[in-house]
Amino acid sequence: MTMSTLLAAVRRYPLVATTVALGLVGAVLALTGQPDAVRWLFSAFGLAVAAYEAVGMVRQLRAGTFGVDFLAITAIVATVLVGEYVATMIIVLMLTGGAALEDFAVNRAKRELDALLKRAPQIAHRYTADLTEVEDVPATEVRIGDHLLVRPAEIVPVDGALLSESAAFDESSLTGESLPVERTAGDAILSGSINGQAAATIRATATAANSQYQQIIALVEEAAASKAPVVRLADRYAVPFTAVSLAIAGLAWLFSGDPARFAEVLVVATPCPLLISAPVAFMGGMSRAARNGIIVKGGGVLETLSRAKTAVFDKTGTLTHGTPTIARVIPEPGFGEDELLVLAASAEQYSSHVLAASVIAAARARGLALTSTDTAHEVPAHGVIARLGSAEITVGKLSYIRDRAPDAAATTLEGGELAIYVAVDGRFAGSIVASDSLRSNARQTMADFRALGITETVMLTGDARPTAEHIAALVGIETVQADCLPVDKVDAVRGLTGRPVIMVGDGVNDAPVLAVADVGIAMGARGATAASESADVVILIDDLSRTARAVAIGQDTIRIALQSIWLGIALSLALMILAAVGFIPATVGALLQEFVDLATILNALRAIGGRRDAAVKAQSSSGVPAETSALVR
C-alpha cells in the first residue's frame, strides 16, 4: 500500500484510523507499565463512540426505524462498566471497521455500475463550418448535424451516423458483444462505443443528453439510489434479535450472579452482519445484472422479480424482432417479381409506414434501381399514390387498392404475415408479403420462465387475433389478448391475479402498462424510449432470454441475502449461548464477532455471481444455447 493510498483510506475512514491509532498508543502505554492510563484512554474513547452512534440511533428512531446498533452501544457501555476495556476497543473497532468493510464491499460489488459512469464521454472533436479544422468542445455543446472526428481508441461522444466509408467499434459496454462491430457509411453509431484503429468521422444525430450512453448512465444512477425491501426486512429483525440478545444476557447475569457475564453475551450479540449482508448482496446482484446487460432500478426490483408468478409479453419487437422483412413477392400475370418490387419500393420512398423501409430494403438487396417522382401522396393508415413517369402506382392495404383496382384479390397468408397490395393504372399488379420473424430463443425463454416458477404467461398485443394466437402457439404462451389498445393492456395487467406480474415490452405504447406492472421490463437495446424510462428493468442487449436471466439473478440475490442474514444471526446466537455459560471471555468474544462479520460479508459478495456468469459463458461456448444456460446458478 502506497502512502497516498494509506492517506486516502485514513480520510475515508477516520473513525477506523483513530481506533487503530489509539489502540497502538494503548499498547505502548501498557508496555511502559501504565495500565490505568490505558483503561481511561480506551474507556473514554469507547464511550465517545457510543455517544456518537447513539445520536445516529435516535435519528433512526425518529424516522421510525429501530436499528440493531442499540446492541453495539449497550455492549460498549457494559464492557466499560465491568472494566473489560480491551473488549471495549475491539467492539469499537468492529463497529467502525464493519461500516468500513460494508463501504468497501459495496464499492467492490457495484464496480460494473461505476464503470459505465467513468466512461462517460466528456470531449468531442468538432469540425468547423468549412470542415477544414477540428476544435475540441465539451460533449454537451455538440448539436445535431455537427460533424465530429473520433480518433482511434476514443469513445464516441454522442449518437451519430457514420460518414467514413467504414469503421470498427467496440460496443461491449453497451450491447455485451465482445467482438468489434463493423460499420459502413450511413450506419448508426452509439455513444459510448470505442472506435477501432482508424480515425472515423460521424454526423451527430442526437445531443449528449439524448444519446444512448447518457440515457444508460441516467438509468444506472437511478438504479443505485434505492433501498431494497429486504434490507428493511433486516431492520425489522432488529426488535426480536435485540429482545432475544438482552434476554440471554439478562439470564446469564441472573444465574451466574456476575455482571461481567451480561457484557460478555452482548459483545458477541453485536449484529453488524445483519446490517451489512443485505445491502452488499443487493448491490452485488445489481452489479451482476449490469454485467449481463440488464439495468435494474433498485434492489427492491430484484426482490419482486424473485417472487414473480406471471409474465406478460408484448408481441411486436418483444417476441418478434419488430423489423418486418419481405418473405414473398407475388406478381399478377403480366408483371415480374423484380418489376413489382421496384414499383412498390419507388412509391414507398414517399411513405412513412413501418413497412416502407422493408420494401425499399428488399429492392436494394436485389440490386434494383428505384425511380424518383415529382408527385406522391400518402393517405395515413391506408396507402400511398405516386406517379412514376406516365404510370400511377398505388401501394397499400387491400381495401384501399380495391377502390382503384376492383380486380384486387386477397393473398393467402400464414400466421404472422401481412400483405401489401399494388395497383398500376387501376390494374391489380400483385402483392408483397412481409413477416415479422419470431426470435429464435422465444420458446426457450418461456420454458426458462416456467422453470423459474412463473406459473402463467400472457400475450397482450394490438395485432389481430389470428396472428397473435399463431405466435403464442409457437412460443408456448397460454393466454392471448389481441386487438389491445394501451388502455386495454393496462386494464388486463391490473386484472391479473397471479402476483407479482412482470410485463415485457419495447415500444412507446408499452410505457403505461410497464409502469403499472409490478415489474416492467423494457427491451431497450435500440435506444432509451418512454418504455425504458417507465420500466423497472431495462435490457440493454437485444436478447429476449435476458428477461429470464433477470429473474434468475433476482432469485439468486434474495437467496444469498437471506442466507447471509440468517448466517449472521445463527453464528451470533451460538456465540451468545457459549458466552452465557462462561466459555467466551469478553475480549475473545469481540474477536470472534469480527470473524462473524467477515463470514457474512464474504457470503453476501457471492451475489456478484462471477463464477455463475463464467459458467454461463462456458456452457454457451461449448454449444449449449445461451438461453438455456441463463438459469445456471
N, C-alpha and C positions, 0 to 999 in steps of 0.2 A: 504494500500500500504506500503510495507516494504521500509526501507531506501535504500537497494540495487536496488530495482525496481525503486525508485524515481531517484536515481543517473543514472541508465541506461536510463531512459526517458530523463533526462537533457542532457546526452551525445548524445542521438539520435536526439533530437530536441533542439539544443542550442538557436536558434532564438526565439522559443516559450518561453523557460525558461528565456531568457534575457528580453523579453517583459513583462512577468509576474512580474519578479523581479523589473524592472524599474517602473511598474505600482504601486507596493507596496511602493517603495521609494517615488513616486509622491504623493501617498495618505498620507504618513507620513508628507511630506513637506507641503501639503495643510492643514493638521490638526494643524501644528505648525505655520500657518499664513505666508507661503512663496509662494504665488501664482505665482509670477514671475519666481521663480526657477522651479516650475512645468511646466510652459509654455515653458521655454527654454529647459528643460530636454526632455519633450515629443516631442517638435518640432524638436530638433536636432536629436533625435533617429529616428523619423519618416522620416526625410529627408535622414538619413544614410541608412535606409532600402530601401527607394525609389531608392537611387543611386545604391545600391546593386542589386535590382531587375531590374533596367534599364540596367545594364551590361548584365544580362541574356537575356533581351528582345532584345538587339542589336545583341547578338549572334544568337538568333532565326531568326531575320530579315535577317542576313547574310546567314542563312541556307535556306531562302525562306519561313519562316513561320511567319505569323503575329499573335502573341498571344494576348489574351484579358487581359493580365497583364497590358497593357497600361492604361486601365481604373483605375485599382487599384493605379498605380503610380500617375496618374493625380489627383485622389481623395485625396491622401495623401498630395500632394503639395498644392492643392486647400484649404484643411482644415487648413493647416499651414498658408497660406496667409490671410485667413479670421479670424484667431485666434481661430478656433474650435479645440484646441489642444487635448482635451479629445477624440473627434471623431477621431483625428489622430491616437491615440494609439489603439482605438478599431479597426480601419481599419487595422493597422499593425498586431494586434492580429488575426484578421480574415484571413489576407493573410498568415501569418506564421502558424496559427492554422489550416487553411484549408489544407495546404500542409501536416501537421502532421496527420490530420484526414484522408486524402487520403492515406497516407502511412499505417496507422493503418487499414483502411478498406480493402485496397488491400491485406495486410498480412492476415487479417481475411478471405478474400474471397478465397485465394489460399492455405488455410490450408491443404486441402486434397492433393494438389500437393506436398507441402513441406513434408507431412507425408511420402511419398514414398522415398524422399531423405534421411530423417533422419533414415529410417530403413535399409539403405544400409549395408549389412554385411561387417565387417572390418577384423575379425579374423576367422581363420579356425583351427580346431584341427586335425592335420595330423598324421597318424600312421607312424612310422619309417619303414624302408625297411623290417625288420623282423616281423612287425605287433605286436610287444610286448609293445611298448611305444607310447605315444601320445605327440606331440610337438605343441605349438601354433605358427602359422606363419601368416603373413598378407594374406588376401584372394587373393591378387593379385599374390602371389607366388605359388598358387595351380596349378598343372599341370594335364592334362588329364590322368586318370588311378590312381591317388592318392586315397588312402583310407582315409576317413575322419570320425571323430566321431562328431555327432551332439547331444549335451546334451539336456535334457528336457527343453522345453520352449525357445530354442535357434533358431535363424534364420539360415536357410540353406545358406551357403556362395556362393556355385556355383551349377550349374545344375549337377545332378548326377543320378545314378541308385541305388536303394535300395539293400543293401547286407543283411540287417537284415531280419528275417523271415516276420515280419510285423511291421507297424508303422502307426500312425495317424498324419496328418499335417493340420495346419490351412492355407489355401490358399486364405483367404478372400481378402487380399490386391492385389492378382494377378488376381483372377477369379471372385470375388464377392460372391463366395459360402460361406454362413455363417457358415455351419456346418463343423467339421473336416472331412477330407477325408482319408479313409483307403487305405493304400498302402501295397502291398506284395512284396516279393523278386523279383527283376528284373524290377519293375515299375520305370518309370521316376519320379524324384523328382525335382521340380523347385526351383531355388534360390529365396530367399525372403519369402518362406513359413516358418511357425513356427512349430517346432517339438512339439509333444504332451508330455505325461507324462513319456515316457520311452526313454532312450538313443537309438540312431539308428546309424548304420554305412552305409555310402554310398560310391560309387566309382565315382569320378569326371568324367563327360563326356564332360565338357567344362571348359575353363578358366573363371576367373571372368569377364573379358572384354567381353566375348562372351556369358555369361549366360543371362537367361531370365530377371532377375531383373535389371542387369546393362543396358540392352537394353531398358527396360522400363524407367529407370532413364534418359537415353540419350534422349528419346522421350519427357519426361517431361521437361527437361532443354530447349530443342528446343521449346517446346510449350510456355514456359513462357517468351521467349525473343523477341516477336514480338509486333508491334503496329498495331492496327486494323484500317481499312479504315474508320470506323465510328468515330473513335477518330480524325482522320484527318478531317473528316466532321465537327466535333465540332470545330476544329481550324478554319475551313472556315466560321463558323458562326461569327468569331471574327470581321471581317470587317463590315458587316451590323449591328451587335449588337453595336459595338463601334460608328459607324456613327449615329445610332438612339439615343444612350445614349447622345452623345455630342450635337445632335440637340435639344433634350428635355432640357438638361441643359442650352444650349445657349438661347433658347426661354424663359425659366424660368427667367434667368437673365435679358433678354431684356424687358420682360413685367413687371417684378417686380421692376427693377432698383436696385436690391440688389445682389451684387456679392456672398453673402453667399448662395443664392438660387442655384447658379451653383454648389457649393460644396455639398450642401445637396442632389442634384439629383445624382451626381457622387458617393456619398457614397453608396447609395442603388443600384447603377448600377454595383458595383464591381462583376465581373462574375465568381467567384470561382466555382459555381455549374456547369458551362459549362465545366470547366477544370477537375472537379473531377468525375462527374457522369459517363461519358462514360467508362473511364478506370476501374472504380470499377465494373461496370456492366459486362464488358468483362472478368475480372478476376473471377468474380462470376460465369459466365457461363462456363468458362474453369474448374473451381473448381467443379461445379455441374457435368460436363461431366466426370471428373476423378472419382468422387464418383460413377458414373454409369458404370465404366469400359470402358470409352471412352477417349482416349488421343487426344486432339485437338491441332494441331500445330499452335496456334496463334489465336488471336481474329478475324483477317481478314477471317479466315476459317469459323468462326461462321456466319459472315455476308453473305458470299457466300452460305453457307448451307441454310440460311433463305430465299434466293431468288431463290433456285434451281427449275428448271422446268422439267428436265429429269433425270431419274435414270437408269443406265446401270448396268447389273449384269453379272458376270461370272457364269457358272453353277456348275462345279465340285468343291466342297469344300466351295461354297458360298450358292447357293440354295439347294445343296445336302450336305451331311455330308462329302463327299470326302474320305470315307473309305468303299469301296465295301464290301458287305457281301454276303455269299453264300445263294442263295434263293432256288435252287433246284439241286439235283443230279439225272441225267437221264442215267442209265446204259443201255447198249445193252444186248440182251439175252445172258446168259452165265456169266454175271457179276452182282454182287450185289452192292447196293449203297455204303456200307462201303468199299467194296473191291476197287471200282473205286476211291473213295475219298482218301483212303490211298495210292494207287498207284500214283495218281496225286500229293498228298502232299509230298510224299517221293521224287519224282522227282523235285518238285518245291523248295525243300530246297536249290537247287543249282541255282535258278533263281533270278535275280534282278528285275523282272517285278513287277509292283504295285499290281497285283492280287495274286502273290505267297503267300504273308503273309496272305491273306484272306483264301486261300485254306488250308494252314497249320493250321490256327486258327480254321477253321471249323472241321478239322480232330481231333485236340486235344480236341475240345469241345465235341466230341463224344467219347472221351477216346480211340482213336485209336493210336496204336504204329507205328511210322514211321520207315521205313527201310533205312539204310545208304547204300552208294555205293562208289565204288572206282573210277568210271568213270562217268563223266557228262559233257555235252557240251551245251552251250546256244547260240542260234542264235538270236541276238538282234532284237526285234520287230517281231519275228516270233514264237519262242518257245524254248523248252529245250528237250534234249535227255539224258536219264540216264539209266544205266544198273543196275537192281536190281536182284541179283542172276544170273539166266540164261536168264531173260526176259529183252527185250529192251522196255523202256517206253518212249513214245513221247507225250509231252503236249504242246499245242499252238493253234494258230488260225487255222480256217478250211482249208485254202489253204495249209498251212504247213503240216497239218495232212494228207490231201489227197495225198500228194506226197509219203507218206509211206503206207497209208491205203485208197485205191481208193474207198472203200465202205462207207467212212465217209459221213454222211448226215447232213445238216444244221438243227439246232434246232429252232423251232418256238419261237420267243422272244416277250415279251411285251415291251412297251415303257420304256426306262431307263435301260434295261437289256443287258447283253452281255454274250457270252458263251465261255468257254474254252473246247477244244476238246482233247480227249485222245485216243491214239492207243497203243496196246500191241502186239509186234512182228508182226507188219504190219497189224494187225486186229483192226478195229474200235471198241473201248470199250465203248464209250458213251461221254456225255458232262456234264459239270458243269456250271450252270447258276449263274451269280453274278449280283447284282444290287446295285446301289449307292442310298440309301434311301433319299427321299426328307425330308428336315427339316420340322418339324411339324408346325412351325409358318410362313413358307414361304408365303403362300397365304394371311394370315392376315397381314403380313408385307407389301405386295403390296397394300392392302386396306388402311393401315395406310399412306403409301406414297401418295396415291390419296387424302386422307382426308387432308393431309398437303399441297396440291396444286401442287403436282408433276403431270404434265399433260401427260407425256409419259414414258413408261417403255420399256426397250430393253434388250434382252439377246444376249451376244456375247460369243461364245463357239467354241472350237476346235472339239467338238463332231459332229457326223453325224446328218443331219437334222431331220430324224425321231425321234431320241432320244430327240434332243433339242426342237422340236415342242411339243412333248409329255409333257415334263417338263413345258414348257411355258404355255401350256393349263391348267395344274394342278394348277399353281400358279396365273394365270391371267395376264401374261406378253403379251403385244400387238405385239411387233416386235421381230423377231428372225433372227440372222445371224449365221449360222453354218459353220463348217469346216474352222474356222478362225485361221490363224497364228497370232503371236503377232503383226506383222506389219499391218495385216488386222484390228485388233481391234483398233489400233492407228488411222488408216485412218477413220474407222467408227465413232469413237468418235469425231474426228475433223470435220466430215461432218454433225454432228447433228446441227439442227438449234434452238432447244429449249434450250437456255442457261439461267443460268449456268447448267452444266452437272455434275452429281455425277456418279462416277464409283466405283462399289463394287467388289473386287476380293480378292484372298488369296494367289496365287502362285507366284513363281519367274517369270513365263511367263506373269503375270499381271503387273509387275513393270512398263514397258514402258507406258501402257495405263493409269495406275493410275497417272503417272507423268504428262501426257498431259491433263487429265480431269480437269475441273475447281475445283472439289474437289475429290480427290482419297480417298476411304475408304478401308482399309485393314482389313480383318478378321484375325487378328494376334494372336489369342488366343494360337496357338500351337508353337509360337516362333517368334522372330524378323527376318523375312526374308527380301529379297530385296523388297518385296511388302510393308512391313511395313515402310522401310526406304524411299521409294519413295512416300508414301501416305501422305495426309494431315491430315487424321484421322485414328487412329488405334483402333480397337475394341478388348479389352483385354479379353473379355468373349465370349465363343463360342455360341453366340446368335445373330441370324440374325436381330431380332427385335430391337437391339441396333442401327442399322443403321437409322431406322426411329426415334428412340429416339434422336439421334444426331441432326437430322433436327429439331425436336420439341424444343430441347434445344437452337439451333441457333435462331429459330424464337422467342422464349421467351426472349432470351438475347437481341436481337435487339429491340424488342418492349419495354423492360424495359429501355434500354439505351436511346432510343429516347424519351420515356416518361419523363425520368429524365432530359434530356437536355431541353425539352420544358417546364417542370415544373419550372426549374430554370429561364428560360427566361420570362415566364409568371409572376412569382412572382416578378422578378426584374422590369419588365415593370410596373406592378401595383404600386409598391413602388415608382418608378420614377415619375409617374403621381401624386401620393399623395404628394411627396416631392416638385414637381414643383409648386403646388398651395399652398405650405406653411404649409401643415398639419404635416410634419415629420421633426423635427429638425435634424441636422447632427448627434448628439450623439445617439439619438433614432434610426435613420436610420441605423447607424452602428451596433447597437444591433440587429435590425430586420434582417439585412443581415446574421447574424450568424445563425438565425433560418432557413433562406432560404438554407444555406449551409447544415445544419443538415437534413432538409427535403429531399433534393436531394440525399444526401449520403444514407440515410435510404431507399429511394425508389430504388436506384441502387443496394443496397445489396439484394433486393428481387431476383436478378438473381441467387443467390446461390441456391435457389429452395428447401430448406429443407422441407417446408410444401408440395410442389408439389410432391417431391420424396416420402415423407411419405404417401401421398395419393395413389401413385402408388403401394407401398408395401401393404397398407391396402386392396386395391381392389384385388391385387394378392392373398393375404392370405385368402380373403373371397370367392375365387372361380372365380374371373374374370381373364381370361388369361392375363399373363404379357404383351403379345404383344399388346393386345387391350388397356391396361392401359398405354402403352408408350406415349399416346397422352394426358394424363391428364395434365392439366396446374397447 
